[in-house]
């Protein structure tokens, strides 16, 4: 029997023009646990051309990477509850 689950990731992006900084927050929603939240920041140097999409992409990529590592840590903890042994997962 096939079981299908849908997990959703919501990404919110804030741009602070004064600080030349873009911040993204990626939130993973599942039925099994409380949401996990990853964050990422992109900074633009004063000499760089202003292209908001690049900041959005970089901040989002970093937020998703942070979220992925948190999910690996949670998964390792879940496995340890069953095996009673330390678990080290790599990406």
N, C-alpha and C positions, 0 to 999 in steps of 0.2 A: 504494500500500500504506500502511496506517495503522500507525504505531508508537505504542504506549501505554507511557508510563513512569509510575511512581508515586514521588513524592517525599513524604516524611513530615516533619512538624514535631512535635517533642516539646517541650512546655512544662512546666517545673518552676517551682513557685512556693514561696517561703519567706517566712514572715511573722515579723518580729521585733517582738513586742508592746512590749518595753521601749523601743525606739527609734521606735516608731510607723511602721515601714517595711515595705513589701512589695517583694520582689525577684523578678523573673521572668527565666528564661533560656529562650530559644527556640532549638532546635537543628534545623537542616535536614539531613536525611539523603538523599543521592542515591547512585546507582551510579557517578556520574562523578567525584566528588571527595571530599576529606575533608569532614566535617561543618562547616557554618558555624554560628556561635553569636552570637546577639544578646541583649543584656541590657536590662532596663528596671527602673526603680525608681519606687515611689509612696510619698509621705510624707503622713502624716495630722497635721494641726495639733492641738495639745492641745484646742482648743475644738470640734473636729469630732466628730460622733457616730461611734462605732465601727461601721462596716459593712464587714466583711472582703471581701465580694464586689466592692466598689468599688475597693479597693486591688488586688485580683487582676486586675480588668479593666484598670485603668490601667497597672499594671506590665506586663501581658501585651501591651497595645497598644504600649507603648514598646519592648518587646523585639522584637516583630514588625516595627515600623518600623525599628529598628536592623538587624535581619536583612535587611530589604528593601534598605536602602541598601548594606549589605555585598555583597549579591548583585548590585546594579547595578555596584559597583566591580569585582567579579570578572569580570562580563560584559564591562565595558569593557576590562579587561586581556586577556581572551581575544580580543576583536575586534582589539585592537592587535597581537597576535601575528601575525595574518593580514594586516592592512592596513599595518603598520609606520608608522602615523600615530596621533597622539593622538585619543582618543575621549572624548566627554563625553556621558554618558547622563543624562537627567532622568526623574523619576518621572511 
